[in-house]
Amino acid sequence: MKNLLSQFWNNEDGVTAIEYALIGVAMAGVLSFVLTSTAGGSGTSFLDRIKQAFATISTKMNTIGSQSHS
């Protein structure tokens, strides 16, 4: 019984999993804050700016595509 308790006490597999889980939660929190916070008082988040940039690129590519077919 003493040997079994000693093995249980010295087993660090679960501790490592918990540490990784805590690191993952911390990273998710930081990324969530960074991606959804507004920068410089502009009122738009980083994700909104990325979406707008892709929309602009898409519009310009569609415009160029339609001009080349004319």
C-alpha positions as CSV (number, residue, x, y, z in Angstrom):
1,M,0.0,0.0,0.0
2,K,2.8,2.4,0.9
3,N,4.4,1.7,-2.5
4,L,1.2,2.5,-4.3
5,L,0.8,5.8,-2.4
6,S,4.4,6.6,-3.2
7,Q,3.9,6.0,-6.9
8,F,0.7,8.1,-6.9
9,W,2.4,11.0,-5.1
10,N,5.4,11.0,-7.5
11,N,3.3,10.7,-10.7
12,E,3.5,14.0,-12.5
13,D,1.5,13.2,-15.6
14,G,-1.6,14.8,-14.4
15,V,0.3,17.9,-13.2
16,T,1.7,18.4,-16.7
17,A,-1.7,18.1,-18.3
18,I,-3.1,20.7,-15.9
19,E,-0.2,23.1,-16.6
20,Y,-0.8,22.8,-20.3
21,A,-4.5,23.4,-19.8
22,L,-3.7,26.6,-17.8
23,I,-1.3,27.8,-20.4
24,G,-3.9,27.2,-23.1
25,V,-6.6,29.1,-21.2
26,A,-4.2,32.0,-20.6
27,M,-3.3,32.2,-24.2
28,A,-6.9,32.0,-25.3
29,G,-7.7,34.9,-23.0
30,V,-4.9,37.1,-24.2
31,L,-5.7,36.4,-27.9
32,S,-9.4,37.1,-27.3
33,F,-8.5,40.4,-25.7
34,V,-6.0,41.4,-28.4
35,L,-8.3,40.4,-31.3
36,T,-11.5,42.1,-30.0
37,S,-10.1,45.2,-28.3
38,T,-10.2,48.5,-30.2
39,A,-6.9,50.1,-31.1
40,G,-6.1,53.8,-30.7
41,G,-9.7,54.9,-30.0
42,S,-10.7,54.2,-33.6
43,G,-13.7,52.1,-32.5
44,T,-12.8,49.2,-34.7
45,S,-11.2,45.9,-33.5
46,F,-8.2,44.1,-35.1
47,L,-10.6,41.5,-36.6
48,D,-12.8,44.3,-38.1
49,R,-9.8,45.8,-39.7
50,I,-8.7,42.4,-41.2
51,K,-12.2,41.8,-42.5
52,Q,-12.3,45.3,-44.1
53,A,-8.8,44.7,-45.7
54,F,-10.0,41.4,-47.2
55,A,-13.2,43.0,-48.4
56,T,-11.2,45.8,-50.1
57,I,-8.9,43.3,-51.8
58,S,-11.9,41.2,-53.0
59,T,-13.6,44.3,-54.4
60,K,-10.4,45.4,-56.3
61,M,-9.9,41.9,-57.6
62,N,-13.5,41.7,-58.8
63,T,-13.1,45.1,-60.5
64,I,-9.9,44.1,-62.3
65,G,-11.5,40.8,-63.3
66,S,-14.6,42.4,-64.8
67,Q,-12.5,45.0,-66.7
68,S,-10.3,42.2,-68.3
69,H,-13.4,40.4,-69.6
70,S,-14.8,43.5,-71.3
